Amino acid sequence: MPHPSANDITQGPLPRISHGRGVYLWDVEGRKYIDGSGGPAVFSIGHGDPRVNAAVAAQMERVAYAYRYLFTTDSLEEMSEIITQATGLAEMVYTTSGSEAVESAVKIALQYHFDRGEPRRVQFVGRKRSWHGNTLMATALSGFEERQRAFAGAFRAVGRVSAANAYRLPSGVSREGLVAHLAAELEAEIQRLGPETVAGFIFEPVVGAAGGALPAPEGYGRAVAEVCRRHGVLVICDEVMCGSGRTGVWRASEDDGIMPDIITVAKSLSGGYLPLGAAVYTQEIADVMAAGHGGPLTGHTYTGHTACLAAGVAVQRIVQEEGLLARIRDKGPRWQAELRARLAHLPEVGDVRGRGYFIGVEMVADPETKAPFAAALGLNGRIRAEGLRRGLICYPSGGHVDGAAGDTVILAPPFNATDAELDEIADKLVAVLEAVLAGLPKA
Ligand SMILES: Cc1ncc(COP(=O)(O)O)c(C=O)c1O
């Protein structure tokens, strides 16, 4: 009998995992699962890599943890150098989760404005249909009603603008007019709050759980960054899910043609081996904070945890040595096109989109109107359960259209998955969606 706390609240007992190797996991009954989403887009080089395990073990043997504010370590310096090479930014606060990275970004933005002599800049703007994490401020910044409702009374107010969704255009807005419309909306929201009170604007270059791997349209990043710069508002890119290489470039915002002031990363950074995240920021911000307070006033006990950094270094070395980002840039667009073609016979597949190995499939009840399935059908839960039954781990979620209805499935395979493994993920997803759609109650 599983411990009661091990049950999923909607699905009941979950498979008990025994071990993982590469793109596969096995449960204690011997059932094999192909990990098509790296859990929630975490496992960038797959499971059980002996090189990472050996690096972590060696670090643990020497010292598990040297307190960041007393010591430096090889793994801290190596990881920092890797991030600097990848982003061009040399300043970062390490965390052990994406939520803490976002929370750190918020505090860095606040401190920067304070130390510059603008202490009134304390407001943030976030987008609808976004997810920034589980701490109170990260949840408040998010636009994900079903994850927010229970806590909303405790939130501080956050400015809100539309998602950048080229599949679901705001009414009266054309595809060509979308970017200008969204930039004007951000301008209006900053004006409404009072530009001199706004500290930062946060967005995911490719929206994860809240949007189903929904990429910002061409030109969006440059347009919103221009609005922010004009008002002294910091641009914060939340790359916790889409960053650290998942889209085929290390910094997801590179494809948007912008350099943010602050970038948050986690997930693929250490690929699930040990928890690691970071808020990475510009020299300008670092200099202001250094002059004001001697440095950032944010950090945790486990900031820069030595063994976690050793895991991150080992993962990042494998990504570099095996040329995995080039592999994603080459294979990603072809794989996405293949998936689109293989799902074309299902009219309920409304959209297949994404960047690199971060692909979203959006389901619709009516392909003409793009009307979502009723939330009560629980389509995303059915897809998850059918996936597990057929040995596919994917990442379905719901509420994308109105906070309750709207189902998507994210695929986010390991960067080093073989062509055959990517084919298997695609085969299984097609079979899962066919089975779930065939089994839906008739209207
Ligand atoms: C874009 C984004 N930001 C922040 C977070 C929070 O990260 P964590 O769950 O590691 O705290 C997530 C988690 O899914 C995320 O997708």
The ligand as an SDF file (V2000), in Angstrom:
LIG
                    3D

 16 16  0  0  0  0  0  0  0  0999 V2000
    8.4280   29.8350  -15.9330 C   0  0  0  0  0  0  0  0  0  0  0  0
    8.5330   29.2940  -14.5440 C   0  0  0  0  0  0  0  0  0  0  0  0
    8.9540   30.0850  -13.5600 N   0  0  0  0  0  0  0  0  0  0  0  0
    9.0780   29.6350  -12.2990 C   0  0  0  0  0  0  0  0  0  0  0  0
    8.7470   28.3400  -11.9590 C   0  0  0  0  0  0  0  0  0  0  0  0
    8.8970   27.8530  -10.5560 C   0  0  0  0  0  0  0  0  0  0  0  0
    9.9590   26.9620  -10.4890 O   0  0  0  0  0  0  0  0  0  0  0  0
   10.0600   25.8810   -9.2980 P   0  0  0  0  0  0  0  0  0  0  0  0
    8.8940   24.9820   -9.4570 O   0  0  0  0  0  0  0  0  0  0  0  0
   11.3870   25.2310   -9.5200 O   0  0  0  0  0  0  0  0  0  0  0  0
   10.0380   26.6470   -8.0190 O   0  0  0  0  0  0  0  0  0  0  0  0
    8.2890   27.4760  -12.9530 C   0  0  0  0  0  0  0  0  0  0  0  0
    7.8990   26.0910  -12.6170 C   0  0  0  0  0  0  0  0  0  0  0  0
    7.3230   25.3830  -13.3660 O   0  0  0  0  0  0  0  0  0  0  0  0
    8.1820   27.9620  -14.2740 C   0  0  0  0  0  0  0  0  0  0  0  0
    7.7460   27.1670  -15.2640 O   0  0  0  0  0  0  0  0  0  0  0  0
  1  2  1  0
  2  3  1  0
  2 15  2  0
  3  4  2  0
  4  5  1  0
  5  6  1  0
  5 12  2  0
  6  7  1  0
  7  8  1  0
  8  9  2  0
  8 10  1  0
  8 11  1  0
 12 13  1  0
 12 15  1  0
 13 14  2  0
 15 16  1  0
M  END
$$$$
